[in-house]
Amino acid sequence: MVYLFIARLFLGYIATLGFRMASIRISAAIRLSYLQALVKQPISVLDTLPPGQTAAIITITANILQLGISEKLSMFLQSGSLVITALAVAFYYNWLLTIFTSTGLLFIVVFYCFTIPHLVKGLKEVEEADKMSASFSSEVFEMIRMVAACGAESKMAKRYSDFVDESRRRGLLLSPVVAIQQAPAFFAIHATFALSFWYAIRLYLDSAITNVTTIIIILTSIMTIVTFIGGISGPLTAAAHAAGAAGILFTIIDAPQPQTRGIQGSDVSSEDIVLENINFSYPMRPHVPVLDDLNLRFPAGKITAIVGASGSGKSTIVGLLERWYELDGHMSPEAITMFHNLGLLSVGGQNIREIDLTWWRSQIGLVQQEPFLFNTTIAENVEYGLIGTEWEYTNKHQKRKLVEQACKEAFADEFISRLPEGYNTVVGDAGIKLSGGQRQRLAIARSIVKQPQILILDEATSAVDIHSERIIQLALDRISKNRTTITIAHKLSTIMKADNIVVLQKGKVVQQGTHDQLMADRDGHYFGLANAQQLSLSEDFMGVLDPEKKDTTVMASESLGEDFEIAPCSESKEPKPFLGNFALFVWEQNYQWRWYAVMLFGALGAGVSFPAHAFLFAKLISLFNLWGELLRLQTSFWCLMLFLLAIGVAVSYFVLGWSSNVVSFQIAATYRKEYFQNVLTKPVSYHDHEDNSVGALTSRMASDPIQLQQLLGINMAIVLISLFNIAGSIALALYFGWELAILSICTSMPIILFSGYLRLRYEVMFERLNYAVFADSSKFATEAIGAFRTVSSLTLESEICRRYETLLRNHTNVAFKKARWSTLVFALSDSSALLCMAFILWYGGQLLASHEYTPFSYMVVYLAIVQGSSSAGQSLSFGPNVASAFAAANRIRSMRPSSHIDDAMPTEDFSLEDEKTRSVKVELRNVSFRYPTRDVPVLTDLSMMIEAGQFAAIVGPSGCGKTSIISLLERFYAPQSGQIHINNRNISQLHISTYRSAISLVAQEASLFSGSIRENILLGIPSSEPSSCLSCVNKEERGLQMKLQRACIDAGIHEFITSLPEGYDTAVGPKGIALSGGQKQRLSIARALIRSPSLLLLDEATSNLDSETERDIMSVFEGSLKGITRIVVAHRLATVQNADVIFVMGEGRVVERGNHQELLRMKGIYWQMCQGQAFDR
């Protein structure tokens, strides 16, 4: 026994450590291969992936694969080797009895072949439903501000609840499969032994077997096989599940990849770029043409500007130039996506598809309409622009000089120098800690740092203030010289100096020429666009402004960024002890008391079966003292008892499997819904903290309820079985042999149970280690895929994969160092049972030799203590991850609103039903505001009054506090001092839901959810209660449809929607990817208008729209919405020149106020801003 202990310790250590590390390394390699394959796929493939799916696959799916090839595979191989060895031993002693006793083995295998495929299929369906809920929650958290502004929390919770209910429904369908899988296995263990012993005695009495030892050896061997086969369902299920996970991963890994290698030119800046007969449709809308037989030439070394209405195909041309979409003329049946893409795009007569893709993109500097920054420092974000250039591998000092020079040219150095950490400032997820204008300037710096041959500016200055725009434009003018420059712009003042201006309409070129040439055609499209942006400046207000002269007032007014740093939302609840949490959550499940009662009785039956089997086994072994008919009768009776026990065990495990599965999925659904609802009720500032990022919340949303599900579901059943097993084994042992029982209880049982506990701790430790290994790397990969357009345009694919590989390698090395020692503890705990068995055998032998114990009493005590405690210890090792469940329980509790917070919540409704008008008066009284972890104020003693029904505009440089005012009015944050009043009522005293229901917000970056156009526009409209009156329902639906169409007509999007094959039911795709930037923004405006607000807030709402659409929408704001209070934050002054009052911000306070004419007469800051945007200066 001691030698067996040493051998098991040594071999167990090697096997466990080897499989653990192999699983980590294989999992890491597959994750890396998945990311490498994914970044090589075209954008057309990535656009079809739901948001959050990549994160789910690279974390959850990869973890499932890892689990199936780690200790589960080791257990499978151990069981396989044991089965082969035991069969060989049994056949050696008696082949006939071995074949007969092997029927139980065949019985279990047949059942597993039936149940496991159904179980794996069902679990895969549950996993698919969970992916959908994770994707939806990720999307909601990412756009939480819009959800809050629209008061759509309950609607989002209802949609999430539908996803969760679908997952629960699929999970509950597995209940009979789980029950059927468990019951036959445990039935076969006991029934096989009963039948085998009965048959063995028959052979013994017939003298076919002459040696009792042969019977015991064969029966023990076959019982060992059956027992291990009974416990092999877990590894088999895990392996099958891992195979399904591998299939998901290898779908992308083995997917055909587009050809990217090709020729490399020397100087593309000297070659024309030509588009010939281009026809193009997006994969999500293959029947809607975006470019229609387009012919266009970009002359080498010249500046070409593209203007036109939203959705005319401007950004699509950028996508074709970046080769995010290919023009191959056809698609093979094996292709992942199929859509209309014909024509030829060439450079100097060379088809762009024949040029090396990485080299081609390295020649292009791109600034996108919605800039994306990585969650790293400012310096590293700009340095990414050097990838693929001659400066990629230069020293850090030289790189820093290039970065600083680029930032100065992009007018970013001004705000960077004021940051406490300067260029080492971490910008947060997607650059959330910086304002929109600051992010845009860093994106420009990143684009120009490599001094590209081709420069593409897709609305490059749409989010910057006038002064910054003027300086940036000068920098762009300088770097554009002798470079092929393509500028897409809505602000026509930024492209007046272009060598050629192309006007697009519905995917066709309708005009082109210089600014003067196009303006000469007063009936042309360009003149209409320019006229829509014309500022009203009389000769009295015309002046000469030196564009190189920096306005010190405006410069000084730029703050560090409105969203630079956000305070953590502290958890107010202290962690509760584990038993307290356990009791609390069990009590909350009292509505399931019937299922818990069934589970309790099932666990009782399963638990007591172990000591009962020990008693019956000892009784059968003692029968060898008998002979003849008495032996046959006694054998038949006790084998019958053992068979009845098998039936009882089968029933127990059947009801236990069914009830525990029901309880598990009910619990998961309950706490997922609660978790999601509680996250939605948190203030918006909670989501700004890094610990509560979209990825972190989505991960906790998926994992925490599962941890609680395991604690209160199937694992509770396992613990109950273990407790009943231990109690029954101790009672039985004490009854039949108290002396050996007490000695065993005091020595062997604690060691065996402690070994099981150590195995549990090992599982906990390894789970934490595994999470640590892949959490950071998965977050990094998710961020990279989420910004793939930025990644591909910067040719960062190889760099992203290299960094991801480095992260994985470093974490794997740390895991190996920790696993070396923890695995030794695991191996010791796994082998200790052999020492305990050796001790009990030795001491029991002494008691037998002294005739103090009969063989029967000794066998009962031995089997009850050793086998009972071993089974309990093994069950505990597969029990709940107590540490993880404890942490998850505390997190779930911490998300619940505190009663004292509920009591302090304002309950005063905000209603205008008794008012004569729906408009409101807005007043900010001495408001000071800063983000809690910053000492630098954003707003300082700000006072502002907007009368009811006024059209008010707020202008000023980026970062001066404009968006902060909108956030305060939406009550995303509260001011440190001062008050905000609506109709002379302090908004902090108003119920937040009724208050927000009177407000509509159109943010700078349109937030659209996966779903139809109709669903997105109706986001802020509460769902009506079901009605039994059919005519009432139809009338209400007709009224809502008319209201929907009216809002879309006012937003200038109705005509486009009706041109789509599916109209208002057209799916917009993840984040509205199927629509252009302008189309998304117009849908956002329609969503705001349909709410019939009393206060309309527009934060750069028309920055992504063309001039004519912008003018039409502003005419709605100024016309049909007249009488409603409107507050507009804008950089384009032409959109606000008709405002009743304009507030010019600087250094967190109002520096000028008045209407357009009054401010021009002042010839102050506003006058200078107008000069920067005027056409006729």
Secondary structure, 3 states (H helix, E strand, C coil): CHHHHHHHHHHHHHHHHHHHHHHHHHHHHHHHHHHHHHHCCCHHHHCCCCCCHHHHHHHHHHHHHHHHCCHHHHHHHHHHHHHHHHHHHHHHHCHHHHHHHCHHHHHHHHHHHHHHHHHHHHHHHHHHHHHHHHHHHHHHHHCHHHHHHCCCHHHHHHHHHHHHHHHHHHHHCCHHHHHHHHHHHHHHHHHHHHHHHHHHHHHHHCCCCCCHHHHHHHHHHHHHHHHHHHCCHHHHHHHHHHHHHHHHHHHHHCCCCCCCCCECCCCHHHCCEEEEEEEEECCCCCCCEEEEEEEEEECCCCEEEEEECCCCCHHHHHHHHCCCCCCCCCCCCCCCCCCCEEEEEEECCEEHHHECHHHHHHCEEEECCCCCCCCCEHHHHHHHHHCCCCCCCCCHHHHHHHHHHHHHHCCCHHHHCCCCCHHHCECCHHHCCCCHHHHHHHHHHHHHCCCCCEEEEECCCCCCCHHHHHHHHHHHHHHHCCCEEEEECCCHHHCCCCCEEEEEECCEEEEEECHHHHHHCCCCHHHHHHHHCCCCCCHHHCCCCCCCCCCHHHHHCCCCCCCCCCCCCCCCCCCCCHHHHHHHHHHHCHHHHHHHHHHHHHHHHHHHHHHHHHHHHHHHHHHHHCCHHHHHHHHHHHHHHHHHHHHHHHHHHHHHHHHHHHHHHHHHHHHHHHHHHHHHHCCHHHHHCHHHCHHHHHHHHHHHHHHHHHHHCHHHHHHHHHHHHHHHHHHHHHHHCHHHHHHHHHCHHHHHHHHHHHHHHHHHHHHHHHHHHHHHHHHHHHHHHHCHHHHHHCCCHHHHHHHHHHHHHHHHHHHHHHHHHHHHHHHHHHHHHHHHHHHHHHHHHHHHHCCCCCHHHHHHHHHHHHHHHHHHHHHHHCCCCHHHHHHHHHHHHHCCCCHHHHHHCCCECCCCCCCCCCCCCEEEEEEEECCCCCCCCCEEEEEEEECCCCEEEEECCCCCCHHHHHHHHCCCCCCCEEEEEECCEEHHHECHHHHHCCEEEECCCCCCCCCEHHHHHHHHCCCCCCCCCHHHHHHHHHHHHHHHHHHHHHCCCHHHHHHCCCHHHCECCHHHCCCCHHHHHHHHHHHHHCCCCCEEEEECCCCCCCHHHHHHHHHHHHCCCCCCEEEEECCCHHHCCCCCEEEEEECCEEEEEECHHHHHHHCCHHHHHHHHHCCCC
